Amino acid sequence: MKAFGIRRIGAGAERIDLPDRAPGPGELRVKLAACGLNFADLLLAEGRYQERPDPPFALGLEAAGTVESLGPGVIGPAPGTRVAVFTSGGGLAEYGTFAAERCVTVPDAMPFEEAAAFQIAYGTSHVALETRARLQPGETLLVLGAAGGVGLTAVEIGKRMGARVIACARGPDKLAAAAAAGADHLVDSATADLKAEVRALGGADVVYDPVGGDLFEAAFRATNAGGRILPIGFASGQVPQIPANHLLVKNISVLGLYWGGYLKFRPEVLTDSLKVLLGWYEAGGLRPHISHVLPFGRAAEALELLRRRQSTGKVVVTL
């Protein structure tokens, strides 16, 4: 079957052919319709992600499609069911064989493009803000990288949870996307003094940071006493070093989050979160933002949009 992925770590992503296999015990075979891309796909291609499949493999950590067949011992979802799947790779291919517990039934009214772009971005922000940070109504939430795949969902969910949201992004177009998602205040990371701007607004109670680098340091210094900081990722390429003495003096908590990591020790956290999120979606309370939908033949271009930070929200490849 055709796929887009890695023959050898470090050689770059390309069009490849992979064997198509039948589902084994506990697995489903899914005919894939769309794949949502993430910054983690770039790390996977370079061998720098937390999970490292053996090559050759297809990129794509989240996808959506239709169940074709069930492996031994699997009782559902039945063939013909529309599902979204979170995996460690394999979404950028014609078909995928996945563990049944990694597949979630999606509403009939949800387009495959939105289903493929939903789980990681919304799931990360919901678990981060609800389970980890315990964001409260009336608190101030600072979102860095607020126009990115996870950043926009953090703005949207933060507003739904009753927070005042400060969105930090680069340039007027990206700030406009954050404003459309519900941000109360906008800070241009290309021109503004983030620390001064946030302090002038009363400081941040919770910081959501998928960027790292210098922005983390500025946000850290603008965090209120008793605040919580959520390192989500390091899109800047720089992992910040945290001064523990400042944590002590200001009683600040740093709460790491790797959304997929919950599958290994508390999978019910993700299952329960996705039930809530899909309920919000069906009620019209969430509006996934997809800036680019490209066909399979332009998968390399889709990845380059992420690498060059030329997208807002999500980038999706259709199959």
C-alpha positions as CSV (number, residue, x, y, z in Angstrom):
1,M,0.0,0.0,0.0
2,K,1.1,3.6,-0.6
3,A,2.3,5.6,2.4
4,F,4.4,8.6,3.2
5,G,7.1,8.1,5.8
6,I,10.6,7.1,6.7
7,R,12.8,4.4,5.1
8,R,15.8,5.3,7.3
9,I,16.1,7.7,10.2
10,G,17.8,10.9,9.1
11,A,17.1,10.4,5.4
12,G,13.9,12.5,5.3
13,A,10.3,11.7,4.7
14,E,9.2,10.4,1.3
15,R,6.6,8.4,-0.6
16,I,7.1,4.7,0.3
17,D,5.4,1.3,-0.1
18,L,4.5,-0.7,3.0
19,P,3.0,-4.1,3.5
20,D,-0.7,-4.2,4.1
21,R,-1.5,-6.7,6.9
22,A,-4.6,-8.2,8.4
23,P,-5.6,-7.2,12.0
24,G,-4.3,-9.4,14.8
25,P,-5.8,-10.1,18.2
26,G,-7.2,-6.9,19.7
27,E,-6.7,-4.9,16.5
28,L,-8.8,-3.2,13.8
29,R,-8.0,-2.6,10.1
30,V,-9.1,0.9,9.1
31,K,-9.4,2.4,5.6
32,L,-7.9,5.8,6.2
33,A,-9.5,9.0,4.8
34,A,-7.5,11.8,6.5
35,C,-4.5,12.4,8.6
36,G,-3.8,15.3,10.9
37,L,-0.2,16.4,11.1
38,N,1.6,17.5,14.3
39,F,5.0,19.0,15.2
40,A,5.8,15.6,16.6
41,D,5.8,14.2,13.0
42,L,8.8,16.3,12.3
43,L,10.5,14.9,15.4
44,L,9.6,11.4,14.4
45,A,11.2,11.8,11.0
46,E,14.4,12.9,12.7
47,G,14.4,10.2,15.4
48,R,13.9,12.8,18.2
49,Y,10.4,11.9,19.4
50,Q,9.6,10.2,22.7
51,E,8.5,7.0,20.8
52,R,10.7,5.7,18.0
53,P,9.2,3.1,15.6
54,D,11.6,0.9,13.7
55,P,11.8,2.0,10.0
56,P,10.3,1.8,7.5
57,F,7.1,3.3,8.9
58,A,4.4,5.8,7.9
59,L,4.3,9.2,9.6
60,G,1.0,10.4,11.1
61,L,0.1,10.2,14.8
62,E,-3.6,10.8,14.3
63,A,-6.0,9.8,11.5
64,A,-9.6,9.1,10.7
65,G,-11.4,6.6,8.5
66,T,-13.7,3.6,8.3
67,V,-13.4,0.3,10.1
68,E,-12.9,-2.5,7.5
69,S,-12.4,-5.6,9.6
70,L,-11.8,-6.8,13.2
71,G,-9.1,-9.0,14.5
72,P,-9.7,-12.1,16.7
73,G,-11.3,-11.2,20.0
74,V,-12.4,-7.7,19.0
75,I,-16.1,-7.0,19.5
76,G,-16.3,-3.5,18.0
77,P,-16.5,-1.0,16.7
78,A,-18.2,-2.8,13.8
79,P,-17.1,-2.7,10.2
80,G,-18.4,0.5,8.5
81,T,-18.0,2.6,11.7
82,R,-16.4,6.0,11.4
83,V,-13.4,6.3,13.8
84,A,-10.5,8.5,14.7
85,V,-7.3,6.9,15.9
86,F,-4.3,8.0,17.9
87,T,-1.1,6.0,17.2
88,S,2.7,6.2,17.3
89,G,2.8,6.3,13.5
90,G,0.9,5.0,10.5
91,G,-1.7,7.6,9.8
92,L,-0.2,8.7,6.4
93,A,-1.1,5.5,4.5
94,E,-4.0,4.0,2.6
95,Y,-4.8,1.5,5.4
96,G,-3.8,1.1,9.1
97,T,-4.0,-1.7,11.6
98,F,-4.4,-0.3,15.1
99,A,-5.1,-1.5,18.6
100,A,-8.9,-1.3,19.1
101,E,-8.5,0.8,22.3
102,R,-6.8,3.5,20.2
103,C,-9.9,4.0,18.1
104,V,-12.7,6.3,19.0
105,T,-16.1,6.4,17.3
106,V,-16.8,9.9,15.9
107,P,-20.1,11.6,15.2
108,D,-21.6,11.1,11.7
109,A,-21.8,14.9,11.3
110,M,-18.0,15.2,11.9
111,P,-16.0,15.4,8.6
112,F,-13.0,13.1,8.4
113,E,-10.8,16.1,8.1
114,E,-11.9,17.4,11.5
115,A,-11.9,14.0,13.1
116,A,-8.3,13.5,12.0
117,A,-7.3,16.9,13.5
118,F,-9.2,16.6,16.8
119,Q,-7.8,14.2,19.3
120,I,-4.2,15.4,20.0
121,A,-4.8,19.1,19.9
122,Y,-8.1,19.2,21.9
123,G,-7.1,16.3,24.1
124,T,-3.8,17.9,25.0
125,S,-5.3,21.2,25.9
126,H,-8.3,19.7,27.9
127,V,-6.1,17.4,29.9
128,A,-3.5,20.1,30.5
129,L,-6.0,22.7,31.7
130,E,-8.5,20.5,33.4
131,T,-6.6,17.6,34.9
132,R,-3.1,19.1,35.4
133,A,-3.5,22.8,36.0
134,R,-7.1,22.8,37.4
135,L,-7.8,26.1,35.7
136,Q,-10.5,28.0,37.5
137,P,-13.1,30.5,36.3
138,G,-11.8,34.0,36.5
139,E,-8.1,33.0,36.4
140,T,-5.8,34.4,33.7
141,L,-4.5,31.9,31.2
142,L,-1.4,32.8,29.1
143,V,-1.2,30.7,25.9
144,L,2.1,30.8,24.0
145,G,2.1,29.7,20.4
146,A,-1.6,30.6,20.4
147,A,-2.2,30.1,16.7
148,G,-0.6,26.7,16.5
149,G,-2.4,23.3,16.5
150,V,-2.6,23.0,20.3
151,G,-2.4,26.7,21.1
152,L,-5.7,27.6,19.4
153,T,-7.5,24.8,21.2
154,A,-6.0,26.0,24.5
155,V,-7.5,29.4,23.8
156,E,-10.9,27.9,22.9
157,I,-11.0,25.6,25.9
158,G,-9.6,28.1,28.3
159,K,-12.5,30.5,27.4
160,R,-15.0,27.7,27.8
161,M,-13.7,27.0,31.3
162,G,-14.2,30.7,32.2
163,A,-10.7,32.0,32.1
164,R,-9.4,35.4,30.9
165,V,-7.1,34.4,28.0
166,I,-4.0,36.2,26.9
167,A,-2.8,34.9,23.5
168,C,0.8,35.2,22.4
169,A,1.6,34.6,18.7
170,R,3.8,36.0,15.9
171,G,2.2,38.5,13.5
172,P,-1.2,40.0,12.9
173,D,-2.6,37.0,10.9
174,K,-1.9,34.5,13.7
175,L,-3.1,36.9,16.3
176,A,-6.4,37.3,14.4
177,A,-6.8,33.5,14.5
178,A,-6.4,33.5,18.3
179,A,-8.8,36.4,18.6
180,A,-11.4,34.4,16.6
181,A,-10.9,31.5,19.0
182,G,-11.9,33.8,21.9
183,A,-8.7,35.4,23.2
184,D,-9.3,38.5,25.4
185,H,-5.9,40.0,25.0
186,L,-3.3,39.7,22.2
187,V,0.5,39.9,22.4
188,D,2.7,39.8,19.3
189,S,5.8,37.8,20.2
190,A,7.7,39.3,17.3
191,T,7.5,42.9,18.6
192,A,6.2,43.0,22.2
193,D,7.9,42.7,25.5
194,L,6.0,39.6,26.7
195,K,6.9,39.9,30.4
196,A,6.0,43.6,30.5
197,E,2.7,43.1,28.6
198,V,1.5,40.2,30.8
199,R,2.5,42.0,34.0
200,A,0.6,45.1,32.9
201,L,-2.5,42.9,32.5
202,G,-2.1,41.6,36.1
203,G,0.2,38.6,35.4
204,A,-0.7,35.0,34.5
205,D,-2.1,32.3,36.8
206,V,-1.6,29.5,34.3
207,V,0.9,29.4,31.4
208,Y,0.4,27.0,28.5
209,D,3.6,26.6,26.7
210,P,4.2,24.5,23.5
211,V,7.1,26.7,22.5
212,G,9.9,26.9,25.1
213,G,13.0,29.0,24.6
214,D,13.0,32.7,25.4
215,L,9.2,32.9,25.5
216,F,9.1,30.4,28.4
217,E,11.6,32.5,30.4
218,A,9.5,35.7,29.8
219,A,6.3,34.0,30.7
220,F,7.9,32.5,33.8
221,R,8.8,35.9,35.1
222,A,5.2,37.1,34.4
223,T,3.6,34.3,36.4
224,N,1.8,35.2,39.6
225,A,2.6,33.7,42.9
226,G,0.9,30.3,43.2
227,G,0.8,30.0,39.4
228,R,1.1,26.9,37.3
229,I,3.2,26.5,34.2
230,L,2.5,23.7,31.7
231,P,5.4,22.8,29.4
232,I,3.6,21.1,26.4
233,G,6.4,21.1,23.9
234,F,9.5,22.9,22.5
235,A,8.7,24.1,19.0
236,S,11.4,26.7,19.4
237,G,14.0,23.9,19.6
238,Q,15.2,25.2,23.0
239,V,14.3,23.3,26.2
240,P,14.2,25.9,29.0
241,Q,16.1,25.5,32.2
242,I,13.9,26.3,35.2
243,P,15.5,28.2,38.2
244,A,14.3,26.1,41.2
245,N,14.9,29.0,43.6
246,H,12.3,31.1,41.8
247,L,9.8,28.2,42.0
248,L,10.3,28.2,45.7
249,V,10.1,32.0,46.3
250,K,6.9,32.4,44.2
251,N,5.3,29.0,45.0
252,I,5.0,28.2,41.3
253,S,4.2,24.7,40.1
254,V,5.6,23.3,36.8
255,L,3.3,20.6,35.5
256,G,4.6,18.6,32.5
257,L,2.2,17.0,30.1
258,Y,2.7,14.3,27.4
259,W,-0.9,13.5,26.4
260,G,-0.1,10.1,24.8
261,G,1.8,9.1,27.9
262,Y,-1.4,8.6,29.8
263,L,-2.1,5.5,27.6
264,K,0.5,3.7,29.6
265,F,-0.6,4.4,33.1
266,R,-4.1,6.1,33.2
267,P,-5.8,5.6,29.8
268,E,-9.2,6.5,31.4
269,V,-8.0,10.1,31.6
270,L,-7.9,10.3,27.8
271,T,-11.1,8.3,27.3
272,D,-13.1,10.4,29.7
273,S,-11.6,13.6,28.2
274,L,-12.5,12.7,24.7
275,K,-16.1,11.9,25.7
276,V,-16.4,15.4,27.1
277,L,-14.8,17.0,24.1
278,L,-16.9,15.1,21.5
279,G,-20.0,16.1,23.5
280,W,-18.9,19.7,23.3
281,Y,-18.3,19.3,19.6
282,E,-21.7,17.8,18.9
283,A,-23.3,20.6,20.9
284,G,-21.6,23.1,18.7
285,G,-19.2,24.3,21.4
286,L,-16.0,23.5,19.6
287,R,-14.9,24.7,16.2
288,P,-11.7,23.0,14.9
289,H,-9.5,25.3,13.0
290,I,-7.8,23.7,10.0
291,S,-5.8,26.2,7.9
292,H,-4.7,23.7,5.2
293,V,-6.1,20.5,3.7
294,L,-3.8,19.0,1.1
295,P,-4.0,15.7,-0.9
296,F,-1.7,12.8,-0.3
297,G,0.5,13.8,-3.2
298,R,1.4,17.0,-1.4
299,A,2.3,15.4,2.0
300,A,5.8,16.7,1.9
301,E,4.5,20.3,1.4
302,A,2.1,19.8,4.3
303,L,5.0,18.8,6.6
304,E,7.0,21.8,5.4
305,L,4.1,24.1,6.4
306,L,4.6,22.9,10.0
307,R,8.4,23.2,9.8
308,R,8.2,26.8,8.5
309,R,5.4,27.7,10.9
310,Q,3.2,28.9,8.0
311,S,0.0,27.3,9.3
312,T,-2.6,28.2,11.9
313,G,-4.4,25.5,13.8
314,K,-4.0,22.2,12.0
315,V,-2.7,20.9,8.7
316,V,-4.5,17.8,7.3
317,V,-3.6,15.4,4.5
318,T,-6.5,13.6,2.7
319,L,-5.9,10.0,1.5
